[in-house]
Amino acid sequence: MDDQISVRLPAALGRTLRRRSRHLGRRTSEIVRLALETFLEEQSPAQARPATRVEHLIGSLASGRPDLAERHR
């Protein structure tokens, strides 16, 4: 069975949520679920490590210098 919670939102946030809901054609509960999933994924222990956050960038840049490790014995 799915869990159900109640959340109190400041008036301005509630208006923004309803406006966005109408604009996207999605239920407010769906938008809240997506936002919560995104937040929890970003806060996961794997994401807490700085290297994990830039993992996709590691090795993606060229310095213009030759590979110094090429002259191995």
C-alpha positions as CSV (number, residue, x, y, z in Angstrom):
1,M,0.0,0.0,0.0
2,D,1.3,3.5,-0.8
3,D,2.1,5.9,2.0
4,Q,0.1,9.1,2.2
5,I,1.3,12.3,3.9
6,S,0.0,15.8,4.4
7,V,2.2,18.8,3.8
8,R,1.6,22.4,4.7
9,L,3.0,24.8,2.1
10,P,3.5,28.6,2.4
11,A,0.8,30.3,0.3
12,A,3.2,31.5,-2.4
13,L,4.7,28.1,-2.8
14,G,1.2,26.6,-3.1
15,R,0.2,29.1,-5.8
16,T,3.4,28.4,-7.7
17,L,2.8,24.6,-7.5
18,R,-0.8,25.0,-8.7
19,R,0.2,27.2,-11.6
20,R,3.0,24.8,-12.6
21,S,0.6,21.9,-12.3
22,R,-1.9,23.5,-14.7
23,H,0.9,24.6,-17.1
24,L,2.3,21.0,-17.2
25,G,-1.0,19.3,-17.2
26,R,0.0,17.2,-14.2
27,R,-1.5,16.7,-10.8
28,T,0.1,18.6,-7.9
29,S,0.8,15.3,-6.1
30,E,2.8,14.0,-9.1
31,I,4.9,17.2,-9.2
32,V,5.6,16.9,-5.4
33,R,6.5,13.2,-5.8
34,L,9.0,14.0,-8.6
35,A,10.5,16.9,-6.6
36,L,10.9,14.7,-3.6
37,E,12.5,11.9,-5.6
38,T,14.9,14.3,-7.2
39,F,15.8,15.8,-3.8
40,L,16.3,12.4,-2.2
41,E,18.5,11.2,-5.1
42,E,20.7,14.3,-4.8
43,Q,21.1,13.7,-1.1
44,S,22.0,10.0,-1.3
45,P,25.3,8.9,0.2
46,A,26.7,8.1,-3.2
47,Q,26.1,11.7,-4.3
48,A,27.6,13.1,-1.1
49,R,31.1,12.3,-2.4
50,P,32.4,15.2,-4.5
51,A,34.1,12.8,-7.0
52,T,30.7,11.2,-7.7
53,R,29.2,14.6,-8.6
54,V,31.8,15.2,-11.3
55,E,32.4,11.6,-12.3
56,H,31.0,12.2,-15.8
57,L,33.7,15.0,-16.3
58,I,36.7,13.0,-15.2
59,G,38.9,12.4,-18.3
60,S,36.7,14.4,-20.6
61,L,39.2,17.3,-21.1
62,A,42.4,17.5,-23.0
63,S,45.3,19.5,-21.6
64,G,47.2,19.6,-24.9
65,R,50.2,18.0,-23.1
66,P,51.3,14.5,-24.2
67,D,50.6,11.6,-21.9
68,L,53.5,11.6,-19.5
69,A,52.8,8.0,-18.6
70,E,53.6,6.8,-22.1
71,R,57.3,6.5,-21.5
72,H,57.0,3.6,-19.1
73,R,59.5,0.7,-19.0
